[in-house]
């Protein structure tokens, strides 16, 4: 898969670990930064990642900030983006199987590297359930849907 990453200063260290993990798993990765602890604004990275996923240039996006919350709020402003903030593996799996989440947001100040790696691995490995009721509900998420 083609996966695009972004982080602010609160998430760049965890992002670096996850970029290595995901590259090592054989995915094509683009890292849009940030890569230092210099203060940045999380929406700048959320919008860069979410717009690329919305445009179809990438299959999935992964965003890391301090909590994951700001990234998810900003990413979800983009039509077609279904961003989820996760701090457990169950939610990560369900966000794929029921909600077809295409952007994963993590909080470096919330989850350790080991748990984050498990979350990312589970999230990348899970497919949406081929089930009419879940497809119908997902279609209803978009405000422009009938
Ligand atoms: C930055 O201090 C912090 O607010 C940011 O990383 C993120 O947690 C926002 O939701």
Boltz pocket constraint, residues with backbone or C-beta under 6 A from the ligand:
constraints:
  - pocket:
      binder: B
      contacts: [[A, 8], [A, 9], [A, 10], [A, 11], [A, 40], [A, 42], [A, 65], [A, 66], [A, 67], [A, 68], [A, 69], [A, 70], [A, 71]]
      max_distance: 6.0
